[in-house]
Each structure stands twice: as structure tokens, then as C-alpha cells.
Amino acid sequence: MSRSTAGLLLAALLVLLALTFKPSIENDGIGYFAYLHSVVVDHDLDLTDEYQAVKAEGISYFPALIETRTSTGVLADFFPVGPALLASPAYLLALAVRPSAEPQYGPPFSTVLSLVSLLLGLLALALSQRLAAALTNPAAATAGVTGAALATPFLYYLLYEPSYSHTFSAFAVAAFLYLWWRGRDRRTATGWLALGLVGGLMGLIRYQDGPLLLIGFLDRPRRPWHLLLFVGAALLAFAPQLAVDRVLFGGWLPERPPDQALQFFPGHYLDVLLSSDHGLFSWTPVAVLAVAGYWFLPDRRLRVAAGFALLVEVVLSGAAPDWFGGFSFGMRRFLALTPFFAIGLAALAQRVGPRLRWGAVAAFSAWNLVLITNFTYVIASSADPGYRRLLTGQLRGTAYLPHLLSQGAAGRALLLWPLLHLRFDPLYGLGLLAGEAACLALAVLAWRRLPMPRRD
């Protein structure tokens, strides 16, 4: 690709971000980021002020998640601290601009925290592309990553709900998978230490992803004590969560929200995959191809790792009473598997011609784009739509496709404000646009500089 073509592509992506990226903190995002104000500004873990601000600022929230008191008498936060820790440098920067720390869930805080989510999501794709290119070829890798990004719920949570943990989760899993595969069979003590730290980070961002660090045991260390480094580093990375849970819950292990204890038998495992209520394969049919592509991965350890990761997410999601994810777009709890989906699709794409490969990516991406409007404007509830309503809603959803290009805060502030009867805000719009451009530039830089894992 020539420099001029690459420049035009990046400019087009920036315009799309301006028109679609919606920085906000709400619902689950409250639980992930309330820690920042509490610790940095109030210097405690008493979340009373943070939860009062949710109501005062009119933020969308789930009552049980901010009104439950623990056995220690304090208000609970059932969400892990990993996203807050990763976003803390950006929060401190926003705090320097707005020392009052108010509004807690509005600009500039919602803006910079959402930009961190955007950056990590883009980095997850960059890592996935480098890994997929080493396993297949650049053309197949690009098709696989494009499918994983545009034809799954990843796109929705990258652009429209960035305060959820899914981009953070995809980044951590992609970084772990990249480090694991790049260092296979020749990992030094430092390599095992780094792999353990990233493995612990996966659990620190999303508890359900913690078991994925067991993939590291598929490699045989040069020296047995390297495994002690791996486990010790994982515990060290997860230690902040232990400290927080000790204060909030009086114990050392995370707790589930009320009436949300895991029930492994009988479970909802088939529902998670096939139900019309956000089922993985029914809402995201490209996932069928991604999983089928695992068979064509070039190494047995990769196939085992991909199958194990899928099994972990199916079991833990299926054991949850709210297995459908509440009011969510698709089976969002599987977005940690974005890098696995990317390499599975790439492995499958390598075996077909360019026309079929890109035709399939375009078709599944179109289904997903229409499904976003179907979910937002037609289904518009957390109830099970049923297969019939899901499919007929796709037809009705096409009429709302232009709405997808009117959600972006930068586009609203700079271009669409007269049509939407909003205030012209060039300072905010240009600042956000600059932040989006910086995220794109950093992701491209990382993609270009990341060493390619060696081919066997």
C-alpha cells in the first residue's frame, strides 16, 4: 500500500470515528471508573459520593449495582479495578485540567476515559493482526481482523459503549496471546515474568478472563522455577484487586452481585451459543466461521488454546443467572476472545480466494451494522426478541442505518449541531477529534513497530 493510499485510509477512519465515537460513562462503566474519583480525589474507598453523583448527573445505572451494602457496611463495587488502573494516567491528566473533579461522569473525565478505551481496542486489533499475519499471511490476517472488528459486538463497544470493559479485556487477552506465542519454546525468565504480569492483568480487568492465563502452561519452561515466576507475577498483578476486596467485602476474593451466584448445573450453555436472546452464534454468525477456523490453525497448542478459551467463556457465561448479559448488544462477554476470533477467521480466509473472503467479511459486517440499529431502534429492550422478531427487525433496522453516523460527539459538535439542534462547540469537538487522531496514530505506530512472531 502506497503512502498516499494509507493516508487516505487513515483520514477516512478518522472521519468515521468523528461521526460514530460516543464518549460516555454509564451503567457498567460506573462500577469500573468510580474507583478513580474515590481513590485519587477522596483518598478512600467509600463510594457514597461517587454513587450520589451518578443520580445527580442523570447517568443511566442499574440500581442493585450502586445501592448494595456489603457485610462491612460500605457500598459495594462488584467490578474489577483493572480498567481504572489502566486509565489512571489519563484521569490524572483530566484532573489537572479540571481540579474540581466535577462532573464526575461528564467531560473531560468521560472523554479521556473513553479515549483510553478506544486506544486499547485499536491496540487489540493491531496485536491481533500481527499475530494473525505470522500464522497465515498479511492478506488473510487483514480479512480476519476486519471480520473480528466489524462483524462482532466489538464494533458496538468500541464506538458506542466505550466505558464497558470489553476493549480493555480484548487488549489484555491479545497482549497475552501475542507474548505467549512469540516466546514459545525459548522464553527466558524475563519472558515468563512478563507473561505472568499480563496474565494477572487479564483477571484484574475481567474476572472471567483470569483462567485464560492457564494457556501459559501449554509451554514447557526451560527451568521449573520459571513457572514460579509466572504464577508469582500473575498474583502480583492481581494484588490490587485483593486489597480492594478486603476493604469493601472483608474477604480476599471478589463477590458476585445479589442473586447472581454462579450455577454450573444445569447452566445455560446452549442458550449462550444459540438462543435468540443474544446468543453468540445467532446474533454473531461470523463467530461460527471463526470457531471453525480454529481447526486450520497451524499449531496444536494454538488449537488447544483457542478451544480452551472458548470453553472457559461458555462455561462461566452459561453458569451466570444473567447469562444473556442484560441489556447488551450480542453476547458481549465473549469479546475477550476477539484475538482468537481474528486468528480463526484469518486461518479460514487463507484457504479461500480473495473474492469469497472479502465477500463474506462484507456480508457479515453488513448483518452486524444492521443488527446495531435493530437492537437500538427496533428491539429496544432487554427482553428476548425471539428468532422471528430478530430477523424481521433486520429488515426494519435498515431504515435507521444513517443514525449510526450521527452518534459521534466530535461530528455533533463540529458538523451536525444545526441538524440535531445542539450547541456549536468547536473547542470540545476539535479536542476530541485530536484525541481520536492520536489513538489512531498510536495504534498504527504499534502495529508497525511490533515484532512479528516467528513462523515455525
N, C-alpha and C positions, 0 to 999 in steps of 0.2 A: 504494500500500500504506500503510495506516494505521500509526501508531507502535506501537500495541499489537500488531498483526499482525507487524510487523517484529521487535518484542521477543520475541514467542513463537517466531518462526522462529530467531532467534539463540540463544535458550535451548535449543531443540531441537538445533541444530547443536552447541552446547557439550556437551550430554548425549551426543550421538553421538561426539564427539571423546573424551570421558571413557571411553566404552566401547570405542573402537576404536584410538585412537592409541597406538602402541607405541614409545616412545623406546629406541633401541639403536644401537650401533655394531658392525658385524660385516662380514666378507667385504670387498667393495669399499670400504666405509666406513673400514676400517683405513687403506687407502692414501690416502684423501682427507684424513683428520684426524690421522694420525701426525705430520705436519709441525708441528702446533701444539705438542705437548709437546716435540718435538726442538728447535725454534727458540726458543720462549718460555721453557722451563724449562732445557733443556740448552745452549742458545745454540750449537747446531751442527746439521749435517745428517747426523750419524751416527745411524742409525735402529736400532742394535743394541738399546738399552734398550727402545725402543718395540715392537719385534717380539718381544722376550723377554716383555714384559708381555702380549702377545696370548696366548701359550701359558700363562703363569702364571695369567691371569684366565679361562681357558677360553673364549676368544672363538672363534667359528666363523671359519675363514680358509681361503684357497687357498694351499697350501704354496709354489708357484712364485712367488707374488707377494711373499712376505716372506723367501724364502731364497735369492734370486738375487743374486749379486755382480756388479758392473759391472767394466768394464775398469780403473777407478780403484781397485778393491779394496774399495769400500764396498757396503753392502746397497742394492739398488735400490728406488726407489718409482716405479712406472710410471704413477701417477695425477697429474693436474694439480693445481696448488696453489690454483686459484680458490675452491673451496668452503671451504678452510681460511682463506683471506684474508677472505672474506665473513663467516665465523663467528667470526673472531678477537675482536671486541669481546665476544661472549657468552662465549667461552672465558676471557677475562681476568676477566670478572665471576665465573665459576665458580671461577677460581683464587684470587680474593680471598676467597671463602667457604671453599675447601679448598686452603690454601697448599701442602700436601704433594703436590698434583697426582696423588694416588692415590685410587682405582684409575683408571688412565689411560682405561679404556674403560667405566667404570661411572659411576653418579650421583656428583656433579652434572654431570659433563662430558658423558656420553651424553645427559643430559636437555636441557641447554641447547643442545647442538649439534643435536639432533633438533628442538627447538622452532624454531631458525633455519630448518631445512629446511621445517617446517610453514608458517612465516610466508612464506617465499619462494614456496612452492607456492600459497598463498592469494593472494599478490600477483600471481602469474602469471595466476590466474583473473580477478582484478579488472582487470588491464590488458587481458586478452583480451575481457572483457565490454564495457569502454568502447570498444575498437576495433570490436568486432562491432556495437555499438549505433549507432555512427556510419556503418557500412557498410549496415546493414539497418534494424531498428527494435528498441526495447527488448525486446519480447516474443520476437522471433526470436533476438535476441542471448542472452537468458537461456536459451532452449532449447538453443542451440548450445554455450554454455559448460557447461551442465549435462551435455549429452551427452559433451563432451570430458573432463569431470571424472569422471563416474560410469561411463561405458561403455567406458573405455580403461584400460590399466595404470596411468595416472596415479593413480587412487584407491589402488591397492596400494602404490605407492611413496611416496605422501603419508602413508599411515597406518601401514603395516606394515613398510616398509623405508626409513625416512627418512634413513639415513646414506648411501644411494647419492646420486649427483649429479643425479638426474633432476628434482627440484623446482628445484634451483639452475639447471639448464640451461633448463627451461621458463621460469623467471623472466627469465633473461638474454635469451632469444630474444623473449619477449613485450615486454620493455622496448625492445629494438632495433626490433622491428616497429612498436611504438607510436610511438617517436620518429621513425622513418623516415617513416611515413605522416602523422603530424601535421605534420611540417615540409616536406612535399613542395612543390616549386616556389617556396618562399620561405624556405629555410633560410639562416641567417646563418652567419658564420664560427664563432660560438659553437655553433650547432646542429651544424655539421659536426664540430667538436671533440667534442661530447658523443656524437654518433653513433659516431665512431671509438672512443671510450673504451668504450662499451657493446659495440661490435663486437669489440674486443680481449678484453673480459671473456668473451664467448661462448667464444672459444678457450681462455681461461685456465681456464674451468670444465670444458670438454669439448672436446678437440682437434677432434673430428669436426664440431663446430658452427662452428669458425672460418671455413670457406669461406662461411658464410651472410652474412658482412659484405659480400660482393660484391654483395648486393642493393642496397647504398647507391649503386652505380654506375648503377642504373637512373634516377637523378635527374641532371639537368644542373645543375652548380653555377653560381651567378651569376658567380663568378670562378674561373679554373682552379686558382689556388693553394689554394682551399678543399679540393680533393682531397688536396693535400699535408697539410693539417691533419687530414683524415680518416684517411689512412694513418699519419701520424706518431702520432696519438693511439692508434690501434689497436696499433701497435708498443709504445708506452709502456705501455699496459695489459697487454700480454703479456710485458713485460720481466721480471717476477719469475720466470716460468717459464724463461726463458733463463738466468737466473742460477742457478736450482736445477739445471737440467740440466747446466750447466757443471761444477758441483761433483760431482754424482752420476755423470754419464756421461762427463765430459771433453769434451763437444761442446756445440753450441748448439741442437740440435734434439731433440725428445722421441724416446725409443726405445720400441719395442714389446716386450712380454714375450717370453720364449724361445718359438720356433716359432710366433710369431704375426705374422710379416711379412705385409703385405697382398699379395694375389694377385688382380690385377684380371682376369686371364684364366685359366681360363674364368669364375671367380666363381660366386656362389650367388644371383644376383639374383632369379630366380623363386622360389627357396626362401624367401628373406627375405619375400616377399609372400604366398606361397600354401602353404608347407609346413605339415604338421600339427605340425611341431617349432617351435612359437612363431611361425609365420608371421603377418605383420601382419594380413592380411585374414581368415585362417582363425581366429585367436584373437580378433581385434577387428573383427568385421564392420561396426561403425559407421564404421570408417575408410573403407570403400568409399563410404559416403554423404558423408563429409567431403571426400574427394578429388573425388567427382562435383560437390560444391558449389562447387569452385574455378571451374567453368565459369560460375557465376552471380555471381561477384564483380564489382562494378560498375566496375572499372578494369583495363585491360590490364596495367598494371605489377604490380598485385596478383596477377593470374593468373600472370604470369611468375614473380614472386617465390615464390608457393606451389608452382608446378611445379618450380622450380629447387631449393627446399629439399627437396622430396620426392626429387628425383633425387640430390642430394648424399647424403642418408641411405641411399638404396637402394644406391648405388654403394659407399660406404665400408663399410656393414654387409655387403654381399654379397661384398666383397673380403677380409673377415676370415675366417681359418680357423674361428674360433668364431662364425660368423655368427648362430647360434641364440641367442647370449647366455649360454651356460652354464646354470646352474640359476637361471632367471629366469622371471618371470611375463610371458608375452607377449613381443612384440617391443619390449622396453623402450627400446632405443636410438632409437626414434622419438618418445620423449616430449618431445624438444626441439621437435617440431612441434605440441605441444598448442595454442598460439595459432593456428596455421594450421588445425588441425582445428576449432577453435572457430568461426572465421570461415567456414570452408567449410560447417559444419553450419548456422550461422546463415543463410547465403545460401540454402541449400536450404530451411530452415524457413520463410523468408519467403514461399516460393512455395506453401505448403500451409496448410491450415486448422489451428487450434489443436488439435483433437482428434487429427488424424493426427500432427501434430508431437509432441505430448506422449505419445501412444500409442507412437510409435517410440522416443522417449527412454526411456520406462519399459521397453519390451521389451528394448532393447539394454543398458540398465543392469542389468536382471534377469539377462540372459545373463552379464554381466561379474561380478556378485556371485557367482553360482553357480560360474563358472569359477574364482574365487579359492579356493573350498572344494574344487573339483575338483582344482586344482593342488596345494593344500596337503595334502589328506587322501586323495585317490584316486590321482592320478598320482604325486605324492610323490617324484619323481626328475627328473634332468636328461635322461633318455632320451626319444627321440621316442615319444609315446604312440600315434601313428597316428590317422587320422581316426575310425576306429571307436571306439577307446578314449576319444578326446577327447569324442565325442558321448555315448557310454554313461556316461562319467564325469559328465556334466552331470546325468543322472538321479540318480546316486548322490550327487552333491555337494549336492543339495537338503537331504538329511538333516543336513548339517553347517552349514547357514546360521546357526543360533543361536550357533555358535562364533565367528562374526565379531564378535559383541557381547560377547565375554569376553576380548578381547586387550588392551584399553586398560589402561595401567598405572594411571591415576587411578581408573578403575572398579574395578580389582582391589584397590587399596589402600584404597578407601573403602567399597565396596559388596559386591564378590564374594568377598572374602577368606575368609569361612567356607565357601562352596561349593567354593572351589579349594584349601582347606587352606593358606592363606597367612597371613602376619602382618598384623595390622591396623596400618596406617602412615598415620595421618591427616596428619601433617606433610608427608610426601612427596606424598601424594595431593592435598591442598589446594594445595600449592605448584605441582604440575604442572597442576592444574585452573586456577589463576590464570594460569599461563603460556599455556595453551591459550586462555583467555578474552582475554588480551592480544593473541595472534596474530589472533584473530577480529576484535577491535576495531580493530586497526591495518589489517587488510585492508579492513574496511568503511569506515574513515576514508579510506584511499587511494582506494577506489572512488568515494566521494562527492566527493572533492576533485580527482581527476584531471580536467584539462580534456578535454572531448570533442573529438576531432579533427573538423575542419570537414567538412561534406558538400560535394561538388562540385555 
